[in-house]
């Protein structure tokens, strides 16, 4: 039976009830605004003395009589003010719900995308670019939030516009029809740039990825940059990337401003036309005409807002598609789902059978038909020149890389996909390039074992020859800086070793883990490793003879193949 994969899928279904309620609030706000506008007709009529019993005014008088309210100016004004208060309160709650819903959806999309990245296979991760993923999680998802904000705003504008049109139809269907047709034509003519807006969104996404990569590369290599004195190269690259992103933003801003200008010109022209036709060709009273002019004056900016919000949605659409593509790719390369994590013990040993791994674009395989055994509770050294396949072999043993051919067995049982996470939980790994979080030494150690006591932390530090921690001003609570930059390379390696030992693993892999140590501290680490002999299976990848000569067996790799195998005495001959 094929193991079930962890599928990360973004869905709006959990937000549907509140989204429906938000739509109801939009309708209620629009209705109260429409009724309030209708009340302008009798209010103006009573003030001006231009009373009539025809059209909408008669309907309003009948309604006021039915609810036992006097058809006086004061009563109309009170009703109008109450409607404004009710509408304002509805709009306040609507806007709060809209903002809450928008931010929750964006956060859910960001968390879903991040979870998908965490659950993807290691091979997919090393073939992708970290800065692109960071840009997507930060910038692209934020752009989607802006698109959602404009989408909600567009819906509000459309519902409000429809309400105004209904009110206009009740006053004069002829004038309302002319307004709807002419306004629709203007909207359609100006809206011809939809494709260009999408292309601008795609170009901005590409520019943002380039900019994010330039910034991340500069920050990651800032020490080397200062040493080489090449700051100007980073500044030049950053300036080009910022210029490209800036031009894309300016282009979209200009397009938006141009659309707004055209709408303002068209709206003013149409408004003047409505006034002329209303006075010349249609029998409309002055109160009705004033109300219609007010309605049309409100509809014009609403239509302009709708068009601009629509283009903002189109501009954000490429970011949403990029996010969906990421989720699809991650789901295709996701790892199997497991119900619980359990530590696996090594009682007999680890065996690799006919392991081969190749990467796209490389002529030779990284590992070529490797078969080797690692007896339980022994120490194995792996040596070889740079690029021989040592680290790739370590990734295979840890279960990070799945071989193209062959299998891995623990105590004779094949490690299948559904138990890979359990196997990794049983392994501790100390790489040459140590990663530490910008946090205290204590919290960095607790990543190895969240339940570790103070005694266990101190014992791990002592075993890893990390007594220097006690000499620091804040001791174990000292902040190490980004990636441990406030510590020396040797100090970082010892912290990483202590963190690995806290896991109490079944297998400990040291990948050039003592390369930054002086001879004295390396001797301490060697003694610590020797003290684990017989209790823990250890694999050491390195070059220094002092560390390797006490291994039970030594494997020498060359071009992805086993060149030599045996004891240290046999290999060094």
Backbone torsions as a table, in degrees:
resi	resn	phi	psi	omega
1	UNK	NA	128.4	-178.2
2	UNK	-71.9	132.9	-178.7
3	UNK	-65.3	146.8	179.8
4	UNK	-75.6	134.6	179.9
5	UNK	-89.6	157.6	176.5
6	UNK	-82.6	106.9	-177.7
7	UNK	-99.7	118.2	176.8
8	UNK	-96.9	115.6	-175.9
9	UNK	-130.3	129.7	178.2
10	UNK	-88.2	133.2	-178.6
11	UNK	-140.6	142.1	176.4
12	UNK	-89.5	-3.1	-175.0
13	UNK	-57.2	-42.3	-180.0
14	UNK	-62.6	-20.9	-177.7
15	UNK	-97.1	0.0	-173.1
16	UNK	-60.1	-45.5	-178.9
17	UNK	-58.8	-45.3	-179.6
18	UNK	-70.7	-32.9	176.8
19	UNK	-64.4	-39.2	177.4
20	UNK	-65.1	-42.9	178.6
21	UNK	-62.9	-37.5	177.3
22	UNK	-62.0	-40.8	178.3
23	UNK	-64.6	-39.2	177.2
24	UNK	-61.0	-42.4	178.3
25	UNK	-63.1	-37.7	176.8
26	UNK	-60.9	-44.0	-179.7
27	UNK	-62.5	-45.4	-178.4
28	UNK	-63.8	-42.5	179.0
29	UNK	-63.5	-40.7	179.8
30	UNK	-67.3	-39.6	180.0
31	UNK	-63.8	-46.3	179.9
32	UNK	-63.0	-36.1	178.0
33	UNK	-68.4	-40.5	179.1
34	UNK	-64.8	-42.6	178.8
35	UNK	-64.9	-40.0	178.0
36	UNK	-61.3	-40.0	178.2
37	UNK	-65.3	-41.0	178.6
38	UNK	-60.5	-33.2	-179.9
39	UNK	-68.4	-17.8	178.5
40	UNK	-62.6	-30.5	-178.4
41	UNK	-62.4	-55.0	179.4
42	UNK	-68.5	-31.2	178.8
43	UNK	-63.3	-47.3	179.0
44	UNK	-65.8	-37.9	-178.5
45	UNK	-64.5	-44.8	-179.2
46	UNK	-68.4	-36.0	179.1
47	UNK	-68.6	-42.8	-176.7
48	UNK	-82.7	-14.1	-176.8
49	UNK	78.7	8.7	-179.1
50	UNK	-92.9	71.4	-175.9
51	UNK	-90.0	146.3	177.8
52	UNK	-150.5	153.4	179.5
53	UNK	-105.6	25.0	179.7
54	UNK	-114.9	162.8	173.6
55	UNK	66.6	-151.8	-175.7
56	UNK	-64.8	-27.1	-178.9
57	UNK	-63.5	-41.4	179.0
58	UNK	-62.4	-41.6	179.2
59	UNK	-60.9	-40.6	-179.6
60	UNK	-68.1	-41.3	177.9
61	UNK	-60.5	-42.8	179.8
62	UNK	-62.7	-42.1	-179.9
63	UNK	-62.6	-43.2	-179.9
64	UNK	-65.0	-36.6	178.4
65	UNK	-66.6	-39.0	-178.8
66	UNK	-65.1	-30.5	179.8
67	UNK	-100.4	16.3	173.8
68	UNK	61.4	38.1	175.2
69	UNK	-111.2	138.5	179.2
70	UNK	-68.2	143.6	179.8
71	UNK	-87.1	57.0	179.7
72	UNK	-105.0	164.6	179.0
73	UNK	-62.1	-41.1	-179.2
74	UNK	-61.4	-44.4	179.9
75	UNK	-63.7	-40.8	179.5
76	UNK	-64.2	-41.4	-179.5
77	UNK	-66.7	-39.3	178.1
78	UNK	-61.6	-46.2	178.7
79	UNK	-61.3	-41.6	-179.8
80	UNK	-61.8	-44.9	180.0
81	UNK	-65.0	-40.9	178.5
82	UNK	-62.2	-41.0	178.0
83	UNK	-63.4	-39.6	178.3
84	UNK	-63.6	-41.1	179.2
85	UNK	-64.4	-46.5	-179.6
86	UNK	-61.7	-45.1	179.4
87	UNK	-61.8	-41.0	-179.2
88	UNK	-64.4	-40.9	178.9
89	UNK	-66.4	-40.7	177.5
90	UNK	-63.5	-43.7	179.5
91	UNK	-63.4	-38.1	178.5
92	UNK	-61.1	-48.0	179.8
93	UNK	-68.4	-36.8	178.2
94	UNK	-61.6	-45.0	-178.8
95	UNK	-67.1	-37.4	178.0
96	UNK	-65.7	-45.2	178.6
97	UNK	-64.5	-39.5	179.6
98	UNK	-61.8	-46.8	-179.9
99	UNK	-63.8	-43.7	179.6
100	UNK	-61.7	-46.6	-178.3
101	UNK	-63.8	-43.0	-178.6
102	UNK	-61.9	-47.8	-178.5
103	UNK	-66.8	-36.8	178.8
104	UNK	-66.6	-40.7	179.3
105	UNK	-65.6	-43.3	179.4
106	UNK	-63.8	-43.6	178.5
107	UNK	-63.3	-38.9	179.2
108	UNK	-66.1	-40.1	177.7
109	UNK	-64.9	-40.9	179.3
110	UNK	-65.9	-42.8	179.6
111	UNK	-66.6	-39.9	178.4
112	UNK	-62.4	-43.1	179.7
113	UNK	-66.0	-41.8	-179.4
114	UNK	-67.1	-41.0	177.2
115	UNK	-62.4	-37.7	178.1
116	UNK	-63.2	-40.4	178.2
117	UNK	-65.8	-38.7	-179.6
118	UNK	-68.7	-26.3	-176.4
119	UNK	-97.3	4.7	-177.0
120	UNK	-84.3	159.0	179.2
121	UNK	-66.0	147.4	-177.4
122	UNK	-61.3	-36.7	-178.2
123	UNK	-62.4	-38.1	177.9
124	UNK	-65.9	-40.4	-177.9
125	UNK	-64.0	-43.2	-175.9
126	UNK	-73.8	-14.5	177.1
127	UNK	-92.8	-4.0	179.4
128	UNK	-108.0	172.8	-176.5
129	UNK	-106.0	123.6	-176.7
130	UNK	-58.6	-40.1	-177.1
131	UNK	-64.3	-32.2	177.2
132	UNK	-65.9	-41.0	178.9
133	UNK	-67.4	-40.9	178.5
134	UNK	-63.5	-41.4	178.7
135	UNK	-62.2	-40.0	-179.9
136	UNK	-65.9	-45.8	-177.4
137	UNK	-66.7	-33.3	-176.0
138	UNK	-96.6	-59.8	-172.4
139	UNK	-80.3	-51.2	-175.4
140	UNK	-64.2	-42.5	179.5
141	UNK	-65.6	-35.7	175.3
142	UNK	-64.6	-38.8	176.3
143	UNK	-62.3	-37.0	176.6
144	UNK	-63.3	-38.4	176.6
145	UNK	-61.5	-41.6	176.8
146	UNK	-63.8	-41.3	177.6
147	UNK	-62.2	-40.2	178.2
148	UNK	-65.8	-41.7	178.2
149	UNK	-58.3	-44.2	178.7
150	UNK	-71.1	-31.7	176.9
151	UNK	-64.4	-43.5	177.5
152	UNK	-65.7	-42.5	177.6
153	UNK	-61.3	-38.1	178.8
154	UNK	-63.6	-41.6	178.9
155	UNK	-63.7	-42.0	177.6
156	UNK	-61.1	-45.3	-179.3
157	UNK	-63.0	-40.1	-179.5
158	UNK	-67.0	-43.7	-180.0
159	UNK	-65.0	-42.1	179.3
160	UNK	-65.3	-41.7	178.0
161	UNK	-61.3	-43.1	179.1
162	UNK	-61.9	-40.0	178.9
163	UNK	-63.6	-43.6	177.3
164	UNK	-61.5	-40.8	179.6
165	UNK	-64.2	-39.6	177.9
166	UNK	-62.9	-43.7	177.6
167	UNK	-61.3	-40.5	179.0
168	UNK	-65.1	-39.2	178.5
169	UNK	-63.2	-37.0	179.4
170	UNK	-67.6	-28.8	179.3
171	UNK	-84.3	-50.1	178.8
172	UNK	-154.2	105.5	-175.9
173	UNK	-67.4	-29.8	179.6
174	UNK	-66.1	-49.0	179.2
175	UNK	-63.4	-38.9	-179.6
176	UNK	-65.6	-39.3	-180.0
177	UNK	-65.6	-42.9	177.7
178	UNK	-61.4	-42.6	179.4
179	UNK	-61.9	-45.0	-178.0
180	UNK	-64.5	-43.7	-177.6
181	UNK	-68.6	-48.5	-177.9
182	UNK	-66.2	-41.2	178.0
183	UNK	-64.8	-38.9	178.3
184	UNK	-64.3	-39.1	178.2
185	UNK	-64.5	-43.5	178.0
186	UNK	-61.2	-43.6	179.4
187	UNK	-61.0	-44.2	-178.0
188	UNK	-66.5	-39.8	-179.1
189	UNK	-65.8	-43.7	-178.2
190	UNK	-73.0	-23.3	-174.8
191	UNK	-85.9	18.8	-179.5
192	UNK	-75.0	-7.4	-172.9
193	UNK	-97.5	22.9	-176.9
194	UNK	-60.6	-46.0	-178.9
195	UNK	-62.7	-41.9	179.5
196	UNK	-62.3	-37.1	179.3
197	UNK	-65.0	-42.2	177.2
198	UNK	-61.7	-43.1	179.9
199	UNK	-63.8	-38.3	176.7
200	UNK	-63.6	-37.8	177.0
201	UNK	-63.9	-40.8	177.3
202	UNK	-64.8	-42.2	179.9
203	UNK	-65.1	-38.7	178.3
204	UNK	-65.4	-39.4	177.8
205	UNK	-61.0	-43.4	178.2
206	UNK	-64.4	-42.5	179.4
207	UNK	-64.2	-38.9	179.0
208	UNK	-65.4	-38.9	178.7
209	UNK	-63.7	-42.8	178.3
210	UNK	-63.4	-42.6	-179.9
211	UNK	-64.6	-44.6	179.9
212	UNK	-62.6	-41.1	179.5
213	UNK	-64.5	-40.3	180.0
214	UNK	-63.1	-42.5	-179.9
215	UNK	-67.7	-44.8	-177.8
216	UNK	-65.8	-42.4	178.2
217	UNK	-62.1	-41.1	-179.6
218	UNK	-64.5	-42.1	-179.8
219	UNK	-70.2	-40.7	179.8
220	UNK	-65.6	-33.3	-176.9
221	UNK	-106.1	25.3	-173.1
222	UNK	-66.6	-32.2	179.3
223	UNK	-67.3	-47.1	178.3
224	UNK	-61.9	-38.3	179.6
225	UNK	-61.2	-43.3	-179.7
226	UNK	-67.4	-37.3	-179.8
227	UNK	-66.9	-44.8	-177.1
228	UNK	-81.7	-13.3	-178.5
229	UNK	68.4	34.5	-176.3
230	UNK	-106.0	31.0	-177.9
231	UNK	-58.6	-35.3	-177.9
232	UNK	-63.3	-29.9	178.1
233	UNK	-66.0	-43.0	177.8
234	UNK	-66.3	-41.8	179.7
235	UNK	-63.2	-39.0	178.9
236	UNK	-65.7	-44.6	179.3
237	UNK	-64.4	-40.9	179.7
238	UNK	-66.3	-39.2	-180.0
239	UNK	-63.1	-41.6	178.7
240	UNK	-64.9	-44.5	-179.2
241	UNK	-65.1	-42.8	179.0
242	UNK	-66.1	-37.7	179.3
243	UNK	-62.6	-41.9	179.5
244	UNK	-64.4	-48.5	179.5
245	UNK	-62.7	-40.0	179.9
246	UNK	-63.6	-42.7	179.6
247	UNK	-62.4	-38.2	178.4
248	UNK	-65.7	-40.5	178.8
249	UNK	-67.5	-42.7	179.9
250	UNK	-63.7	-40.5	180.0
251	UNK	-61.1	-43.6	179.6
252	UNK	-69.4	-39.6	178.7
253	UNK	-62.7	-41.4	178.3
254	UNK	-64.7	-41.3	178.9
255	UNK	-61.1	-41.3	178.4
256	UNK	-65.8	-43.3	179.9
257	UNK	-64.6	-39.3	178.9
258	UNK	-62.7	-42.8	178.4
259	UNK	-61.8	-43.4	179.3
260	UNK	-61.6	-41.9	-179.8
261	UNK	-63.5	-44.7	179.5
262	UNK	-63.1	-39.1	178.8
263	UNK	-65.9	-40.8	-179.9
264	UNK	-63.9	-42.1	178.5
265	UNK	-65.6	-48.1	179.5
266	UNK	-63.0	-40.0	-179.5
267	UNK	-65.1	-42.3	178.9
268	UNK	-63.9	-40.7	179.2
269	UNK	-63.4	-45.2	-180.0
270	UNK	-65.9	-39.4	-179.0
271	UNK	-62.7	-42.7	177.0
272	UNK	-63.9	-37.2	178.9
273	UNK	-65.3	-41.9	179.0
274	UNK	-60.3	-43.5	-179.3
275	UNK	-62.1	-43.5	-179.7
276	UNK	-64.5	-49.7	-178.4
277	UNK	-66.5	-35.5	-179.7
278	UNK	-65.3	-38.1	-179.1
279	UNK	-82.3	-29.0	-171.5
280	UNK	-95.0	-44.3	-169.3
281	UNK	-110.7	-21.4	-176.1
282	UNK	-113.9	141.1	178.7
283	UNK	-82.7	83.8	-177.6
284	UNK	-119.8	133.1	178.5
285	UNK	-70.5	161.5	-179.0
286	UNK	-61.4	-46.1	177.7
287	UNK	-58.3	-40.6	179.0
288	UNK	-66.8	-41.0	-179.1
289	UNK	-65.2	-42.5	178.5
290	UNK	-61.6	-42.7	179.1
291	UNK	-64.4	-41.1	178.6
292	UNK	-64.1	-41.6	178.3
293	UNK	-61.8	-40.7	177.1
294	UNK	-61.5	-44.0	-179.4
295	UNK	-63.0	-47.5	-178.5
296	UNK	-65.6	-34.8	177.3
297	UNK	-66.3	-30.0	176.7
298	UNK	-80.0	-34.4	-177.9
299	UNK	-67.1	-37.9	-176.3
300	UNK	-58.0	-53.1	177.8
301	UNK	-66.4	-28.2	177.5
302	UNK	-66.7	-42.4	177.3
303	UNK	-66.0	-37.7	176.9
304	UNK	-63.5	-43.5	178.6
305	UNK	-63.7	-40.3	179.4
306	UNK	-60.6	-44.7	-179.4
307	UNK	-64.4	-43.7	-178.8
308	UNK	-67.9	-39.7	178.6
309	UNK	-65.9	-36.5	176.4
310	UNK	-62.1	-42.5	179.6
311	UNK	-69.4	-32.9	174.4
312	UNK	-65.0	-38.1	176.6
313	UNK	-63.5	-44.2	178.0
314	UNK	-62.5	-38.0	-178.9
315	UNK	-65.6	-32.2	-179.6
316	UNK	-87.2	-13.3	-176.0
317	UNK	-58.8	-42.2	177.4
318	UNK	-58.6	-33.7	178.0
319	UNK	-65.9	-39.4	178.2
320	UNK	-66.4	-39.0	179.2
321	UNK	-66.9	-37.8	176.1
322	UNK	-61.3	-42.1	179.6
323	UNK	-65.9	-42.4	177.5
324	UNK	-63.9	-39.2	177.4
325	UNK	-62.9	-40.2	177.7
326	UNK	-61.3	-46.0	-179.9
327	UNK	-61.8	-41.1	179.5
328	UNK	-63.9	-44.6	179.6
329	UNK	-65.1	-42.4	180.0
330	UNK	-65.3	-38.2	179.5
331	UNK	-67.1	-35.5	177.3
332	UNK	-67.1	-31.4	-178.0
333	UNK	-107.0	17.6	-176.4
334	UNK	-74.3	159.1	180.0
335	UNK	-91.9	161.8	-177.9
336	UNK	-62.6	149.2	178.1
337	UNK	-83.3	136.6	177.6
338	UNK	-124.4	149.2	-176.6
339	UNK	-83.0	-34.3	-179.1
340	UNK	-154.9	154.6	179.8
341	UNK	-95.4	128.3	177.6
342	UNK	-132.8	138.1	178.8
343	UNK	-74.6	135.2	178.7
344	UNK	-100.6	136.1	179.8
345	UNK	-97.1	149.5	176.2
346	UNK	-108.8	108.2	-179.0
347	UNK	-100.1	-35.7	-179.2
348	UNK	-108.0	-47.3	179.6
349	UNK	155.9	177.5	178.8
350	UNK	-110.8	136.1	177.9
351	UNK	-132.1	136.4	175.8
352	UNK	-109.9	129.8	-174.8
353	UNK	-122.7	110.5	174.6
354	UNK	54.7	47.1	-176.7
355	UNK	-78.9	128.4	174.7
356	UNK	-137.5	138.9	178.6
357	UNK	-141.1	134.2	176.3
358	UNK	-130.0	151.0	176.6
359	UNK	-115.1	145.0	177.9
360	UNK	-59.0	137.5	177.3
361	UNK	90.1	-5.8	179.0
362	UNK	-107.3	136.0	-176.3
363	UNK	-72.4	-41.8	-177.7
364	UNK	-104.4	148.7	177.3
365	UNK	-69.3	149.8	177.4
366	UNK	-70.9	-36.5	172.8
367	UNK	-131.1	135.1	-173.1
368	UNK	-129.0	99.7	173.7
369	UNK	55.9	54.8	-179.8
370	UNK	-86.5	127.2	173.3
371	UNK	-132.8	120.5	-176.1
372	UNK	-159.3	154.1	178.2
373	UNK	-120.8	147.3	176.6
374	UNK	-123.2	98.9	-178.9
375	UNK	-59.0	146.5	-179.8
376	UNK	-63.3	146.0	174.6
377	UNK	62.8	26.2	176.7
378	UNK	-121.0	170.4	178.3
379	UNK	-114.4	126.5	179.8
380	UNK	-118.3	133.9	176.8
381	UNK	-105.4	137.0	176.2
382	UNK	-118.0	122.3	-178.8
383	UNK	-124.9	169.2	179.8
384	UNK	152.4	161.3	-178.9
385	UNK	-70.0	168.0	178.6
386	UNK	-60.7	131.6	-178.7
387	UNK	86.0	6.6	-179.1
388	UNK	-73.2	-18.2	-179.7
389	UNK	111.6	12.2	-175.4
390	UNK	-64.4	-50.2	-177.7
391	UNK	-68.9	-34.6	176.0
392	UNK	-63.1	-40.4	177.4
393	UNK	-62.6	-40.8	177.5
394	UNK	-62.2	-41.1	178.6
395	UNK	-62.9	-36.7	177.8
396	UNK	-66.9	-46.0	-178.9
397	UNK	-61.3	-39.0	-179.9
398	UNK	-73.2	-15.3	-177.4
399	UNK	89.0	10.3	176.5
400	UNK	-74.0	-39.1	179.3
401	UNK	-109.1	132.0	174.5
402	UNK	-93.0	123.8	-177.1
403	UNK	-65.7	149.0	175.0
404	UNK	-67.5	-38.0	179.9
405	UNK	-134.2	146.0	175.9
406	UNK	96.2	179.3	-178.7
407	UNK	-147.0	164.3	177.1
408	UNK	-114.2	136.3	-179.4
409	UNK	-126.6	138.0	173.0
410	UNK	-112.6	119.1	-176.8
411	UNK	52.9	37.2	176.7
412	UNK	86.7	-7.6	-178.5
413	UNK	-101.0	131.8	-178.8
414	UNK	-66.3	134.8	174.2
415	UNK	-79.8	106.4	180.0
416	UNK	-91.5	168.9	-175.3
417	UNK	-58.5	-36.6	-174.4
418	UNK	-72.0	-11.3	179.6
419	UNK	-117.0	9.6	-179.2
420	UNK	-60.4	-41.1	-179.3
421	UNK	-64.9	-37.6	176.5
422	UNK	-63.1	-40.1	-179.8
423	UNK	-66.1	-44.2	178.7
424	UNK	-61.4	-35.7	178.8
425	UNK	-64.8	-18.0	-178.7
426	UNK	-94.6	-1.4	-175.4
427	UNK	-113.9	140.0	170.6
428	UNK	-114.8	137.4	-173.4
429	UNK	-131.3	130.0	176.3
430	UNK	-120.2	107.5	-177.8
431	UNK	-84.6	171.0	176.0
432	UNK	-69.0	-43.3	178.3
433	UNK	-94.3	95.8	-174.0
434	UNK	-75.0	139.7	173.6
435	UNK	-111.2	126.1	173.9
436	UNK	-124.3	144.9	178.3
437	UNK	-79.5	155.3	174.7
438	UNK	-73.6	81.4	-173.8
439	UNK	-159.5	-175.3	179.0
440	UNK	-75.6	161.6	175.9
441	UNK	-60.6	-39.4	179.5
442	UNK	-57.2	-51.6	-176.6
443	UNK	-68.3	-30.5	174.1
444	UNK	-65.9	-39.2	178.2
445	UNK	-67.0	-37.2	-176.8
446	UNK	-67.5	-13.8	172.7
447	UNK	-64.7	-24.1	176.7
448	UNK	-77.5	-33.5	-179.7
449	UNK	-160.1	103.1	-174.8
450	UNK	-65.5	-21.8	-176.7
451	UNK	-95.3	5.5	-175.4
452	UNK	-64.3	137.6	177.8
453	UNK	-84.3	171.4	178.3
454	UNK	-61.1	-38.8	178.7
455	UNK	-63.6	-40.8	179.4
456	UNK	-67.0	-37.5	177.2
457	UNK	-63.4	-45.9	-178.5
458	UNK	-66.5	-38.6	178.8
459	UNK	-64.6	-41.1	179.1
460	UNK	-64.6	-41.5	178.0
461	UNK	-63.3	-40.7	179.6
462	UNK	-66.9	-40.7	-179.5
463	UNK	-66.8	-30.6	-179.7
464	UNK	-90.3	13.6	179.4
465	UNK	57.3	37.5	-177.9
466	UNK	-106.4	41.8	178.9
467	UNK	-65.3	-16.0	179.7
468	UNK	-60.6	-23.1	-178.3
469	UNK	-58.7	-39.0	-178.9
470	UNK	-67.5	-17.9	-179.0
471	UNK	-89.5	-9.3	179.5
472	UNK	-73.9	150.3	-177.1
473	UNK	-54.4	-43.8	178.8
474	UNK	-101.2	8.5	177.0
475	UNK	58.7	-132.7	-176.5
476	UNK	-69.4	-13.5	179.2
477	UNK	-95.7	12.6	177.4
478	UNK	-68.4	133.9	176.1
479	UNK	-78.7	130.4	-172.6
480	UNK	-92.6	-10.1	-178.5
481	UNK	83.9	174.8	179.8
482	UNK	-58.8	122.1	179.1
483	UNK	55.8	25.3	177.6
484	UNK	74.9	27.8	-173.3
485	UNK	-65.0	-20.6	-179.2
486	UNK	-81.8	-2.6	177.0
487	UNK	-111.1	157.9	175.1
488	UNK	-74.1	166.7	179.3
489	UNK	-59.6	-41.7	179.2
490	UNK	-66.5	-38.0	178.6
491	UNK	-65.9	-39.6	178.0
492	UNK	-63.2	-41.5	-179.6
493	UNK	-63.9	-38.3	179.9
494	UNK	-69.3	-36.1	175.7
495	UNK	-64.5	-41.7	179.9
496	UNK	-64.7	-37.8	178.3
497	UNK	-66.6	-42.4	177.4
498	UNK	-61.5	-40.2	178.1
499	UNK	-62.5	-40.1	179.3
500	UNK	-66.0	-42.3	-178.6
501	UNK	-66.4	-28.9	178.8
502	UNK	-63.7	-23.3	179.8
503	UNK	-70.0	-16.7	-174.9
504	UNK	51.1	59.9	-171.2
505	UNK	-80.1	165.3	171.1
506	UNK	-84.1	-27.6	178.9
507	UNK	-133.6	131.1	176.2
508	UNK	-115.1	123.3	178.6
509	UNK	-113.8	123.2	178.0
510	UNK	-112.1	107.5	-177.3
511	UNK	-99.8	93.8	-176.4
512	UNK	53.4	37.0	-170.3
513	UNK	-75.1	-9.0	179.2
514	UNK	-116.7	16.2	-174.5
515	UNK	-66.3	-25.9	-177.6
516	UNK	-98.2	8.5	-177.5
517	UNK	-95.3	150.0	172.4
518	UNK	-77.8	171.5	-174.2
519	UNK	-61.5	-37.3	-177.9
520	UNK	-64.6	-48.9	-179.0
521	UNK	-72.4	-30.8	175.3
522	UNK	-64.4	-37.9	176.9
523	UNK	-62.2	-38.3	177.7
524	UNK	-64.8	-42.4	178.4
525	UNK	-64.0	-41.8	179.4
526	UNK	-60.6	-43.0	178.7
527	UNK	-63.2	-38.6	179.1
528	UNK	-64.4	-41.4	179.4
529	UNK	-66.2	-40.8	179.0
530	UNK	-64.2	-30.8	178.7
531	UNK	-69.5	-20.5	178.2
532	UNK	-86.9	-8.5	-177.3
533	UNK	-59.9	129.5	-178.7
534	UNK	94.4	-15.5	178.4
535	UNK	-111.3	-19.2	-171.8
536	UNK	-145.7	140.6	174.0
537	UNK	-82.7	126.2	-174.5
538	UNK	-126.1	136.2	172.6
539	UNK	-122.0	124.5	-178.3
540	UNK	-115.0	125.1	174.7
541	UNK	-107.9	122.8	-177.4
542	UNK	-179.8	-170.5	-177.6
543	UNK	-127.5	-28.5	-172.8
544	UNK	-67.6	129.8	-176.1
545	UNK	-63.6	-37.2	-176.6
546	UNK	-57.1	-38.8	-177.5
547	UNK	-79.7	-32.9	-171.2
548	UNK	-90.4	-24.1	-170.5
549	UNK	-69.0	-15.5	179.7
550	UNK	-97.1	8.8	179.1
551	UNK	-71.9	148.7	177.3
552	UNK	-70.5	-33.2	177.3
553	UNK	-148.7	152.7	-177.3
554	UNK	-127.1	134.7	177.0
555	UNK	-117.5	126.3	177.7
556	UNK	-108.2	120.8	179.7
557	UNK	-101.3	149.7	175.2
558	UNK	-151.4	119.4	179.8
559	UNK	54.1	40.6	175.9
560	UNK	80.2	6.3	180.0
561	UNK	-123.3	157.9	175.7
562	UNK	-79.5	115.5	-179.8
563	UNK	-89.8	-40.1	178.5
564	UNK	-143.6	153.2	178.4
565	UNK	-151.4	134.4	178.9
566	UNK	159.5	-160.8	177.0
567	UNK	-78.7	167.0	179.2
568	UNK	-61.6	-37.5	179.3
569	UNK	-62.1	-37.7	-180.0
570	UNK	-73.0	-38.9	-176.1
571	UNK	-69.5	-42.5	-173.0
572	UNK	-71.9	-12.8	175.5
573	UNK	-73.2	NA	NA
